[in-house]
Amino acid sequence: MSGHSGSGPGGGVVAASCETLSGLTQLNSPQPNVVQQLSVGDNLDLILQATIVEAHFNGNAAGTITWTLLARLIECMDEGYSYIAQVRSINGGIVQVHIRAE
């Protein structure tokens, strides 16, 4: 199964199996002290905390993930898949990331 949405935080979504689940979104509730350390190209570890997916940089929470495929991401993480969020752009406190399997 695949889908595509062209705009907004969930834009650029390509959905398929857990191995190929990927897409663009923005960090929600970005933490300024961590965001200021980020550079384009940095990889953030995605960590499942109950029903919240946190993005961590060097062990510190940079923000949380909100995404049109969040429920599927959580299912895949529950199944043991690991994901990263690569920083694509930083504009002030707005951090766009690309989520993909590790």
C-alpha positions, 0 to 999 in steps of 0.5 A: 500500500502506498499513499502521498500527501503533498503539503503540511507536516505530513506531506511527502508521505510514502507508506508501505511495509515497516521496512519502507515506512518513510516520510517528511514531518516536523518536530512537535514541541521542539526543545530550544536547547537541543534544536540549537545543537542540530544541523541539517543531516543530523540523525535523531533516534526515535524512541517510543514512550507509550503512545508518544514518539520522541526524537532524541539527539545525543540522548536528549529529547529534541521534540516529539513526532506528529505525523499522518502515519504515526499510528503505523509508526508506533505499530512498527516500533512495537514490532521491533523496528527502529527508526531515525529522523534525519534533519532536512531543514531548520528555520528558527524553531521549525525542524523538518525531518525525514523519518525512515527505518534504521 
